[in-house]
Amino acid sequence: MAPKYQFSLYFCFFILSIWANQSSGRKLHETSMSEMHEQWMAQHGRVYKDAAEKEQRLKIFKENVEFIHSFNNAGEKPYKLGINEFVDLTNEEFRTTRNGFRASMVRPMRTTSFMYDNVTVVPSAMDWRKKGAVTPIKNQGQCGSCWAFSAVAATEGITQLTTGKLISLSEQELVDCDTGGEDEGCWGGFMDQAFDFIQHNKGLTTEANYPYKGVGGTCNRKKSTNHAADINGHEDVPANSEKALLQAVANQPVSVAIDASGSAFQFYSSGVFTGDCGTELDHGVTAIGYGITTNGTKYWLVKNSWGTGWGEEGYIRMQRDVDAAGGLCGIAMSASYPTA
């Protein structure tokens, strides 16, 4: 049995033990939680600066594990939560370190062209991974650079569609070099601004040439001029229209902004996510497909940048065609894509 699944079973055993033995008293509960925490720390290489911090993180860990258990035990939603690498963080800490879309920068409605406006027939399902247009899941780390990962994923997609070559491009170049406007590296940014930078810079270099570090640095101009892919511009998807977003995603991966602030999103593990979430856009991701489940639930297939330990190996399926103009979590409010 693979170590990942062994560990998952180990956690399941502990969780069942905790609630099955509540009658044995609080002491057993706390001891089991402490053991769970130690195992989790070992798996994720987590080290705290002192005993006080460890005690505080254990308290947060316990609260989050109980929330996850209670949510899954209720069985009221078509998705599950899981114990991941973010379980020792409060929701506020998580949002501060893992999101980075600057909601204040959402652009007003623009009267630009929309090349897919006349598309009337789209496939019933799409998965750009199967078309070879999606690179493996990446991890932004404790840096609010989601905007860069979203823009890069969309650029990788259009590059593959126009050249036939799937090239992993550099988010770090955007973090370090795209600083002349409102994008601010690990402090947040906006995908449209990233597309502008790539166009004006006449391209973007590879991940291998300018690897990701997870912190902002001085722009390496020499590496930044070694272009591996370029775009000639970008277009906005008409806002608040899941139909328009579907037309775009049927033709290429699309950068989207969502409200990923909730605890359910923090611990999402599997299934079709149906909320709870609002429309306070705070995270940039990439819509790389769509589909429908066997029971008829329509969904967007979304690539995230939190590593493969989150969600469905780094992806999330989000409910599609909801009764809200902006879509679930605002996914249709601020979408755009590069053109080549």
Contacts in CASP RR format, 6 or more apart in sequence:
PFRMAT RR
TARGET T0000
AUTHOR 0000-0000-0000
METHOD contacts of the structure
MODEL  1
MAPKYQFSLYFCFFILSIWANQSSGRKLHETSMSEMHEQWMAQHGRVYKD
AAEKEQRLKIFKENVEFIHSFNNAGEKPYKLGINEFVDLTNEEFRTTRNG
FRASMVRPMRTTSFMYDNVTVVPSAMDWRKKGAVTPIKNQGQCGSCWAFS
AVAATEGITQLTTGKLISLSEQELVDCDTGGEDEGCWGGFMDQAFDFIQH
NKGLTTEANYPYKGVGGTCNRKKSTNHAADINGHEDVPANSEKALLQAVA
NQPVSVAIDASGSAFQFYSSGVFTGDCGTELDHGVTAIGYGITTNGTKYW
LVKNSWGTGWGEEGYIRMQRDVDAAGGLCGIAMSASYPTA
1 9 0 8 1.000
7 39 0 8 1.000
7 43 0 8 1.000
10 39 0 8 1.000
11 36 0 8 1.000
11 39 0 8 1.000
11 40 0 8 1.000
11 83 0 8 1.000
14 32 0 8 1.000
14 35 0 8 1.000
14 36 0 8 1.000
14 39 0 8 1.000
15 36 0 8 1.000
15 65 0 8 1.000
15 69 0 8 1.000
17 32 0 8 1.000
18 29 0 8 1.000
18 32 0 8 1.000
18 33 0 8 1.000
18 36 0 8 1.000
19 69 0 8 1.000
21 28 0 8 1.000
21 29 0 8 1.000
21 32 0 8 1.000
22 29 0 8 1.000
30 62 0 8 1.000
33 58 0 8 1.000
33 61 0 8 1.000
33 62 0 8 1.000
33 65 0 8 1.000
34 58 0 8 1.000
36 61 0 8 1.000
36 65 0 8 1.000
37 57 0 8 1.000
37 58 0 8 1.000
37 61 0 8 1.000
37 62 0 8 1.000
37 88 0 8 1.000
40 46 0 8 1.000
40 61 0 8 1.000
40 83 0 8 1.000
40 87 0 8 1.000
40 88 0 8 1.000
41 47 0 8 1.000
44 85 0 8 1.000
46 57 0 8 1.000
46 88 0 8 1.000
48 54 0 8 1.000
48 57 0 8 1.000
57 88 0 8 1.000
58 88 0 8 1.000
60 87 0 8 1.000
60 88 0 8 1.000
60 89 0 8 1.000
60 90 0 8 1.000
61 87 0 8 1.000
61 88 0 8 1.000
64 87 0 8 1.000
64 88 0 8 1.000
64 263 0 8 1.000
64 267 0 8 1.000
65 83 0 8 1.000
65 87 0 8 1.000
67 81 0 8 1.000
67 263 0 8 1.000
67 267 0 8 1.000
68 81 0 8 1.000
68 82 0 8 1.000
68 83 0 8 1.000
68 87 0 8 1.000
68 267 0 8 1.000
71 77 0 8 1.000
71 81 0 8 1.000
71 264 0 8 1.000
72 80 0 8 1.000
72 81 0 8 1.000
72 82 0 8 1.000
77 264 0 8 1.000
77 274 0 8 1.000
77 275 0 8 1.000
78 271 0 8 1.000
78 272 0 8 1.000
78 274 0 8 1.000
78 297 0 8 1.000
79 264 0 8 1.000
79 268 0 8 1.000
79 269 0 8 1.000
79 270 0 8 1.000
79 271 0 8 1.000
79 272 0 8 1.000
79 273 0 8 1.000
79 274 0 8 1.000
80 269 0 8 1.000
80 270 0 8 1.000
80 271 0 8 1.000
81 264 0 8 1.000
81 267 0 8 1.000
81 268 0 8 1.000
81 269 0 8 1.000
82 267 0 8 1.000
82 268 0 8 1.000
82 269 0 8 1.000
83 267 0 8 1.000
84 267 0 8 1.000
84 269 0 8 1.000
84 309 0 8 1.000
84 310 0 8 1.000
84 311 0 8 1.000
85 309 0 8 1.000
85 310 0 8 1.000
86 94 0 8 1.000
86 98 0 8 1.000
86 266 0 8 1.000
86 267 0 8 1.000
86 306 0 8 1.000
86 310 0 8 1.000
87 267 0 8 1.000
89 97 0 8 1.000
89 266 0 8 1.000
91 261 0 8 1.000
91 262 0 8 1.000
91 263 0 8 1.000
91 266 0 8 1.000
94 266 0 8 1.000
95 260 0 8 1.000
95 261 0 8 1.000
95 262 0 8 1.000
95 282 0 8 1.000
97 141 0 8 1.000
97 142 0 8 1.000
97 143 0 8 1.000
97 144 0 8 1.000
98 140 0 8 1.000
98 141 0 8 1.000
98 142 0 8 1.000
98 144 0 8 1.000
98 146 0 8 1.000
98 283 0 8 1.000
98 306 0 8 1.000
99 144 0 8 1.000
99 146 0 8 1.000
99 260 0 8 1.000
99 261 0 8 1.000
99 282 0 8 1.000
99 283 0 8 1.000
99 284 0 8 1.000
100 144 0 8 1.000
100 145 0 8 1.000
100 146 0 8 1.000
100 147 0 8 1.000
100 187 0 8 1.000
100 188 0 8 1.000
100 189 0 8 1.000
100 282 0 8 1.000
100 283 0 8 1.000
100 284 0 8 1.000
101 146 0 8 1.000
101 147 0 8 1.000
101 150 0 8 1.000
101 188 0 8 1.000
101 189 0 8 1.000
101 190 0 8 1.000
101 191 0 8 1.000
101 257 0 8 1.000
101 281 0 8 1.000
101 282 0 8 1.000
101 283 0 8 1.000
101 284 0 8 1.000
102 147 0 8 1.000
102 182 0 8 1.000
102 184 0 8 1.000
102 188 0 8 1.000
102 189 0 8 1.000
102 190 0 8 1.000
103 257 0 8 1.000
103 280 0 8 1.000
103 281 0 8 1.000
103 282 0 8 1.000
105 182 0 8 1.000
105 189 0 8 1.000
105 190 0 8 1.000
105 193 0 8 1.000
106 190 0 8 1.000
106 257 0 8 1.000
106 281 0 8 1.000
106 333 0 8 1.000
106 334 0 8 1.000
107 190 0 8 1.000
107 192 0 8 1.000
107 236 0 8 1.000
107 334 0 8 1.000
109 239 0 8 1.000
110 236 0 8 1.000
112 235 0 8 1.000
112 236 0 8 1.000
113 235 0 8 1.000
114 235 0 8 1.000
114 236 0 8 1.000
114 237 0 8 1.000
114 238 0 8 1.000
114 244 0 8 1.000
114 248 0 8 1.000
115 235 0 8 1.000
115 339 0 8 1.000
116 244 0 8 1.000
116 247 0 8 1.000
116 248 0 8 1.000
116 250 0 8 1.000
116 251 0 8 1.000
117 238 0 8 1.000
117 244 0 8 1.000
117 247 0 8 1.000
119 247 0 8 1.000
119 250 0 8 1.000
119 251 0 8 1.000
122 246 0 8 1.000
122 247 0 8 1.000
122 250 0 8 1.000
123 250 0 8 1.000
124 291 0 8 1.000
124 292 0 8 1.000
125 289 0 8 1.000
125 290 0 8 1.000
125 291 0 8 1.000
125 292 0 8 1.000
126 249 0 8 1.000
126 250 0 8 1.000
126 289 0 8 1.000
126 290 0 8 1.000
126 291 0 8 1.000
126 301 0 8 1.000
127 288 0 8 1.000
127 289 0 8 1.000
127 291 0 8 1.000
127 301 0 8 1.000
128 134 0 8 1.000
128 157 0 8 1.000
128 252 0 8 1.000
128 253 0 8 1.000
128 288 0 8 1.000
128 289 0 8 1.000
129 288 0 8 1.000
131 160 0 8 1.000
131 161 0 8 1.000
132 160 0 8 1.000
132 166 0 8 1.000
133 156 0 8 1.000
133 157 0 8 1.000
133 160 0 8 1.000
133 161 0 8 1.000
133 166 0 8 1.000
133 252 0 8 1.000
133 253 0 8 1.000
133 288 0 8 1.000
134 153 0 8 1.000
134 156 0 8 1.000
134 157 0 8 1.000
134 166 0 8 1.000
134 253 0 8 1.000
134 288 0 8 1.000
134 303 0 8 1.000
135 153 0 8 1.000
135 156 0 8 1.000
135 166 0 8 1.000
135 168 0 8 1.000
136 168 0 8 1.000
137 303 0 8 1.000
137 304 0 8 1.000
137 305 0 8 1.000
137 307 0 8 1.000
137 308 0 8 1.000
137 313 0 8 1.000
137 314 0 8 1.000
137 315 0 8 1.000
138 149 0 8 1.000
138 171 0 8 1.000
138 212 0 8 1.000
138 305 0 8 1.000
138 307 0 8 1.000
139 305 0 8 1.000
139 306 0 8 1.000
139 307 0 8 1.000
140 146 0 8 1.000
140 148 0 8 1.000
140 149 0 8 1.000
140 171 0 8 1.000
140 212 0 8 1.000
140 214 0 8 1.000
140 305 0 8 1.000
140 306 0 8 1.000
141 214 0 8 1.000
141 306 0 8 1.000
142 214 0 8 1.000
143 175 0 8 1.000
143 185 0 8 1.000
143 186 0 8 1.000
143 214 0 8 1.000
143 215 0 8 1.000
143 216 0 8 1.000
144 185 0 8 1.000
144 186 0 8 1.000
144 187 0 8 1.000
144 188 0 8 1.000
145 171 0 8 1.000
145 174 0 8 1.000
145 175 0 8 1.000
145 185 0 8 1.000
145 186 0 8 1.000
145 188 0 8 1.000
145 214 0 8 1.000
145 305 0 8 1.000
146 188 0 8 1.000
146 283 0 8 1.000
146 284 0 8 1.000
146 285 0 8 1.000
146 305 0 8 1.000
147 183 0 8 1.000
147 188 0 8 1.000
147 189 0 8 1.000
147 190 0 8 1.000
147 191 0 8 1.000
147 193 0 8 1.000
147 194 0 8 1.000
147 284 0 8 1.000
148 171 0 8 1.000
148 174 0 8 1.000
148 175 0 8 1.000
148 178 0 8 1.000
148 183 0 8 1.000
148 185 0 8 1.000
148 189 0 8 1.000
148 194 0 8 1.000
149 171 0 8 1.000
149 284 0 8 1.000
149 286 0 8 1.000
149 305 0 8 1.000
150 191 0 8 1.000
150 194 0 8 1.000
150 255 0 8 1.000
150 256 0 8 1.000
150 257 0 8 1.000
150 284 0 8 1.000
150 285 0 8 1.000
150 286 0 8 1.000
150 305 0 8 1.000
151 174 0 8 1.000
151 191 0 8 1.000
151 194 0 8 1.000
151 195 0 8 1.000
151 198 0 8 1.000
151 255 0 8 1.000
151 338 0 8 1.000
152 169 0 8 1.000
152 170 0 8 1.000
152 171 0 8 1.000
152 174 0 8 1.000
152 194 0 8 1.000
152 204 0 8 1.000
153 253 0 8 1.000
153 255 0 8 1.000
153 286 0 8 1.000
153 288 0 8 1.000
153 303 0 8 1.000
153 305 0 8 1.000
154 191 0 8 1.000
154 252 0 8 1.000
154 253 0 8 1.000
154 254 0 8 1.000
154 255 0 8 1.000
154 286 0 8 1.000
154 336 0 8 1.000
154 337 0 8 1.000
154 338 0 8 1.000
155 169 0 8 1.000
155 195 0 8 1.000
155 198 0 8 1.000
155 204 0 8 1.000
155 229 0 8 1.000
155 231 0 8 1.000
155 338 0 8 1.000
156 166 0 8 1.000
156 167 0 8 1.000
156 168 0 8 1.000
156 169 0 8 1.000
156 229 0 8 1.000
156 253 0 8 1.000
157 166 0 8 1.000
157 252 0 8 1.000
157 253 0 8 1.000
158 231 0 8 1.000
158 252 0 8 1.000
158 253 0 8 1.000
158 337 0 8 1.000
158 338 0 8 1.000
158 339 0 8 1.000
158 340 0 8 1.000
159 165 0 8 1.000
159 166 0 8 1.000
159 167 0 8 1.000
159 169 0 8 1.000
159 229 0 8 1.000
159 340 0 8 1.000
160 166 0 8 1.000
160 167 0 8 1.000
161 252 0 8 1.000
161 340 0 8 1.000
162 340 0 8 1.000
163 229 0 8 1.000
167 206 0 8 1.000
167 228 0 8 1.000
167 229 0 8 1.000
168 206 0 8 1.000
168 207 0 8 1.000
168 208 0 8 1.000
169 204 0 8 1.000
169 205 0 8 1.000
169 206 0 8 1.000
169 207 0 8 1.000
169 228 0 8 1.000
169 229 0 8 1.000
170 204 0 8 1.000
170 205 0 8 1.000
170 206 0 8 1.000
170 207 0 8 1.000
170 209 0 8 1.000
170 210 0 8 1.000
170 211 0 8 1.000
170 212 0 8 1.000
171 207 0 8 1.000
171 212 0 8 1.000
172 210 0 8 1.000
172 211 0 8 1.000
172 212 0 8 1.000
172 213 0 8 1.000
172 214 0 8 1.000
172 216 0 8 1.000
173 204 0 8 1.000
173 205 0 8 1.000
173 210 0 8 1.000
173 219 0 8 1.000
173 220 0 8 1.000
173 223 0 8 1.000
173 224 0 8 1.000
174 183 0 8 1.000
174 185 0 8 1.000
174 194 0 8 1.000
174 197 0 8 1.000
174 198 0 8 1.000
174 204 0 8 1.000
175 185 0 8 1.000
175 186 0 8 1.000
175 212 0 8 1.000
175 214 0 8 1.000
175 216 0 8 1.000
175 217 0 8 1.000
176 185 0 8 1.000
176 210 0 8 1.000
176 216 0 8 1.000
176 217 0 8 1.000
176 218 0 8 1.000
176 219 0 8 1.000
176 220 0 8 1.000
176 224 0 8 1.000
177 197 0 8 1.000
177 201 0 8 1.000
177 219 0 8 1.000
177 220 0 8 1.000
177 221 0 8 1.000
177 224 0 8 1.000
178 185 0 8 1.000
178 193 0 8 1.000
178 194 0 8 1.000
178 197 0 8 1.000
179 185 0 8 1.000
179 219 0 8 1.000
181 193 0 8 1.000
182 189 0 8 1.000
182 190 0 8 1.000
182 193 0 8 1.000
183 189 0 8 1.000
183 190 0 8 1.000
183 193 0 8 1.000
183 194 0 8 1.000
183 197 0 8 1.000
185 216 0 8 1.000
186 214 0 8 1.000
186 215 0 8 1.000
186 216 0 8 1.000
191 255 0 8 1.000
191 257 0 8 1.000
191 284 0 8 1.000
191 336 0 8 1.000
192 234 0 8 1.000
192 236 0 8 1.000
192 336 0 8 1.000
195 231 0 8 1.000
195 233 0 8 1.000
195 234 0 8 1.000
195 336 0 8 1.000
195 338 0 8 1.000
196 233 0 8 1.000
196 234 0 8 1.000
198 204 0 8 1.000
198 230 0 8 1.000
198 231 0 8 1.000
198 338 0 8 1.000
199 230 0 8 1.000
199 231 0 8 1.000
199 232 0 8 1.000
199 233 0 8 1.000
199 234 0 8 1.000
201 224 0 8 1.000
201 227 0 8 1.000
202 227 0 8 1.000
202 230 0 8 1.000
203 227 0 8 1.000
203 228 0 8 1.000
203 229 0 8 1.000
203 230 0 8 1.000
203 231 0 8 1.000
204 227 0 8 1.000
204 228 0 8 1.000
204 229 0 8 1.000
204 230 0 8 1.000
205 223 0 8 1.000
205 224 0 8 1.000
205 225 0 8 1.000
205 226 0 8 1.000
205 227 0 8 1.000
205 228 0 8 1.000
206 226 0 8 1.000
206 228 0 8 1.000
209 223 0 8 1.000
209 226 0 8 1.000
209 228 0 8 1.000
210 220 0 8 1.000
210 223 0 8 1.000
210 224 0 8 1.000
230 340 0 8 1.000
231 338 0 8 1.000
231 339 0 8 1.000
231 340 0 8 1.000
232 339 0 8 1.000
232 340 0 8 1.000
233 338 0 8 1.000
233 339 0 8 1.000
234 336 0 8 1.000
234 337 0 8 1.000
234 338 0 8 1.000
234 339 0 8 1.000
235 336 0 8 1.000
235 337 0 8 1.000
235 339 0 8 1.000
236 334 0 8 1.000
236 335 0 8 1.000
236 336 0 8 1.000
237 244 0 8 1.000
237 245 0 8 1.000
237 248 0 8 1.000
237 254 0 8 1.000
237 332 0 8 1.000
237 335 0 8 1.000
237 336 0 8 1.000
237 337 0 8 1.000
238 244 0 8 1.000
239 326 0 8 1.000
239 332 0 8 1.000
239 333 0 8 1.000
239 334 0 8 1.000
239 335 0 8 1.000
240 325 0 8 1.000
240 326 0 8 1.000
240 327 0 8 1.000
240 332 0 8 1.000
240 333 0 8 1.000
241 325 0 8 1.000
241 332 0 8 1.000
242 320 0 8 1.000
242 321 0 8 1.000
242 322 0 8 1.000
242 326 0 8 1.000
242 327 0 8 1.000
242 331 0 8 1.000
242 332 0 8 1.000
244 332 0 8 1.000
245 254 0 8 1.000
245 256 0 8 1.000
245 287 0 8 1.000
245 300 0 8 1.000
245 331 0 8 1.000
245 332 0 8 1.000
245 335 0 8 1.000
246 290 0 8 1.000
246 320 0 8 1.000
248 254 0 8 1.000
248 335 0 8 1.000
248 337 0 8 1.000
249 287 0 8 1.000
249 288 0 8 1.000
249 289 0 8 1.000
249 290 0 8 1.000
249 300 0 8 1.000
250 290 0 8 1.000
252 337 0 8 1.000
253 286 0 8 1.000
253 287 0 8 1.000
253 288 0 8 1.000
253 289 0 8 1.000
253 303 0 8 1.000
253 337 0 8 1.000
254 286 0 8 1.000
254 287 0 8 1.000
254 335 0 8 1.000
254 336 0 8 1.000
254 337 0 8 1.000
255 284 0 8 1.000
255 285 0 8 1.000
255 286 0 8 1.000
255 287 0 8 1.000
255 335 0 8 1.000
255 336 0 8 1.000
255 337 0 8 1.000
256 284 0 8 1.000
256 285 0 8 1.000
256 286 0 8 1.000
256 287 0 8 1.000
256 302 0 8 1.000
256 331 0 8 1.000
256 332 0 8 1.000
256 334 0 8 1.000
256 335 0 8 1.000
257 281 0 8 1.000
257 282 0 8 1.000
257 283 0 8 1.000
257 284 0 8 1.000
257 285 0 8 1.000
257 330 0 8 1.000
257 331 0 8 1.000
257 333 0 8 1.000
257 334 0 8 1.000
257 335 0 8 1.000
258 277 0 8 1.000
258 281 0 8 1.000
258 282 0 8 1.000
258 283 0 8 1.000
258 284 0 8 1.000
258 285 0 8 1.000
258 302 0 8 1.000
258 318 0 8 1.000
258 329 0 8 1.000
258 330 0 8 1.000
258 331 0 8 1.000
259 277 0 8 1.000
259 278 0 8 1.000
259 279 0 8 1.000
259 280 0 8 1.000
259 281 0 8 1.000
259 282 0 8 1.000
259 283 0 8 1.000
259 329 0 8 1.000
259 330 0 8 1.000
260 277 0 8 1.000
260 282 0 8 1.000
260 283 0 8 1.000
260 285 0 8 1.000
260 329 0 8 1.000
261 277 0 8 1.000
261 278 0 8 1.000
261 280 0 8 1.000
261 282 0 8 1.000
261 283 0 8 1.000
262 276 0 8 1.000
262 277 0 8 1.000
264 273 0 8 1.000
264 275 0 8 1.000
264 276 0 8 1.000
264 277 0 8 1.000
265 273 0 8 1.000
265 275 0 8 1.000
265 277 0 8 1.000
265 329 0 8 1.000
268 310 0 8 1.000
268 311 0 8 1.000
268 316 0 8 1.000
269 311 0 8 1.000
269 312 0 8 1.000
270 311 0 8 1.000
270 312 0 8 1.000
271 312 0 8 1.000
271 317 0 8 1.000
272 293 0 8 1.000
272 297 0 8 1.000
272 299 0 8 1.000
272 317 0 8 1.000
272 318 0 8 1.000
272 319 0 8 1.000
273 316 0 8 1.000
273 317 0 8 1.000
273 318 0 8 1.000
273 319 0 8 1.000
273 328 0 8 1.000
274 319 0 8 1.000
274 328 0 8 1.000
275 319 0 8 1.000
275 328 0 8 1.000
275 329 0 8 1.000
277 328 0 8 1.000
277 329 0 8 1.000
277 330 0 8 1.000
278 329 0 8 1.000
278 330 0 8 1.000
279 324 0 8 1.000
279 326 0 8 1.000
279 329 0 8 1.000
279 330 0 8 1.000
279 333 0 8 1.000
281 330 0 8 1.000
281 333 0 8 1.000
281 334 0 8 1.000
285 302 0 8 1.000
285 303 0 8 1.000
285 304 0 8 1.000
285 305 0 8 1.000
285 316 0 8 1.000
286 302 0 8 1.000
286 303 0 8 1.000
287 300 0 8 1.000
287 301 0 8 1.000
287 302 0 8 1.000
287 303 0 8 1.000
287 331 0 8 1.000
287 335 0 8 1.000
288 301 0 8 1.000
288 302 0 8 1.000
288 303 0 8 1.000
288 315 0 8 1.000
289 300 0 8 1.000
289 301 0 8 1.000
290 298 0 8 1.000
290 299 0 8 1.000
290 300 0 8 1.000
290 301 0 8 1.000
290 320 0 8 1.000
291 298 0 8 1.000
291 299 0 8 1.000
291 301 0 8 1.000
291 320 0 8 1.000
292 298 0 8 1.000
292 299 0 8 1.000
293 299 0 8 1.000
297 319 0 8 1.000
298 319 0 8 1.000
298 320 0 8 1.000
298 321 0 8 1.000
299 317 0 8 1.000
299 318 0 8 1.000
299 319 0 8 1.000
299 320 0 8 1.000
300 317 0 8 1.000
300 318 0 8 1.000
300 319 0 8 1.000
300 320 0 8 1.000
300 328 0 8 1.000
300 331 0 8 1.000
301 315 0 8 1.000
301 317 0 8 1.000
302 315 0 8 1.000
302 316 0 8 1.000
302 317 0 8 1.000
302 318 0 8 1.000
302 331 0 8 1.000
303 314 0 8 1.000
303 315 0 8 1.000
304 310 0 8 1.000
304 311 0 8 1.000
304 314 0 8 1.000
304 315 0 8 1.000
304 316 0 8 1.000
306 314 0 8 1.000
307 314 0 8 1.000
308 314 0 8 1.000
318 328 0 8 1.000
318 329 0 8 1.000
318 331 0 8 1.000
319 328 0 8 1.000
320 328 0 8 1.000
322 328 0 8 1.000
324 330 0 8 1.000
325 332 0 8 1.000
326 332 0 8 1.000
326 333 0 8 1.000
327 333 0 8 1.000
END
